[in-house]
């Protein structure tokens, strides 16, 4: 159930940031190894649910829930 809650939040966040990114960033953002959408969404979720602590958010969202499989911790720091 928690994973579905996070997935719903991810869809909402991506729909909100899509117009901004599509207007100001090249059209090939979805083809990158690490999507700009995923990075921004991960950062927003980390701030909303984990007090901005990326290490804890990484452990929960990526290692345990497998929500953002392309993001690596060394790319966040």
C-alpha positions as CSV (number, residue, x, y, z in Angstrom):
1,X,0.0,0.0,0.0
2,X,2.8,2.4,0.8
3,X,4.4,1.8,-2.6
4,X,1.2,2.7,-4.3
5,X,1.0,5.9,-2.2
6,X,4.5,6.8,-3.3
7,X,3.8,5.9,-6.9
8,X,0.7,8.1,-6.9
9,X,2.8,11.0,-5.5
10,X,5.4,10.4,-8.1
11,X,2.8,10.7,-10.9
12,X,1.4,14.0,-9.4
13,X,4.9,15.5,-9.0
14,X,6.0,14.6,-12.5
15,X,2.8,16.0,-13.9
16,X,3.4,19.3,-12.1
17,X,7.1,19.6,-13.2
18,X,6.5,18.4,-16.8
19,X,5.5,21.8,-18.2
20,X,8.5,23.5,-16.6
21,X,11.1,21.0,-17.8
22,X,9.6,20.6,-21.3
23,X,9.7,24.4,-21.7
24,X,13.2,25.0,-20.4
25,X,15.1,21.8,-21.1
26,X,16.0,19.9,-24.3
27,X,13.5,17.4,-25.6
28,X,15.8,14.4,-25.0
29,X,15.6,14.5,-21.2
30,X,13.6,11.3,-21.1
31,X,16.5,9.5,-22.9
32,X,19.2,10.3,-20.4
33,X,20.5,7.5,-18.1
34,X,19.2,9.3,-15.1
35,X,16.0,11.2,-16.0
36,X,15.8,14.8,-14.8
37,X,12.2,14.1,-13.9
38,X,13.3,11.2,-11.6
39,X,16.0,13.4,-9.9
40,X,13.6,16.2,-9.3
41,X,10.9,13.9,-8.1
42,X,13.3,12.0,-5.8
43,X,14.5,15.3,-4.3
44,X,10.9,16.5,-3.7
45,X,10.0,13.2,-2.0
46,X,13.1,13.3,0.1
47,X,12.2,16.8,1.3
48,X,8.5,15.9,1.9
49,X,9.0,12.6,3.7
50,X,12.6,12.4,5.0
51,X,13.4,16.0,6.0
52,X,15.7,16.4,3.1
53,X,18.0,13.6,4.1
54,X,18.9,12.0,0.8
55,X,20.8,9.0,2.3
56,X,17.7,7.9,4.2
57,X,15.4,8.6,1.2
58,X,17.8,6.6,-1.0
59,X,17.7,3.6,1.3
60,X,13.9,3.6,1.5
61,X,12.8,4.7,-1.9
62,X,15.4,3.1,-4.1
63,X,17.0,0.2,-2.2
64,X,13.8,-1.1,-0.4
65,X,10.9,0.0,-2.6
66,X,12.8,0.0,-6.0
67,X,11.0,3.1,-7.2
68,X,13.9,4.8,-9.0
69,X,16.2,2.0,-10.2
70,X,18.4,4.2,-12.4
71,X,19.5,6.6,-9.6
72,X,22.8,5.8,-7.8
73,X,23.7,7.3,-4.5
74,X,27.1,8.7,-5.8
75,X,25.2,10.7,-8.4
76,X,23.1,12.4,-5.7
77,X,26.1,13.7,-3.6
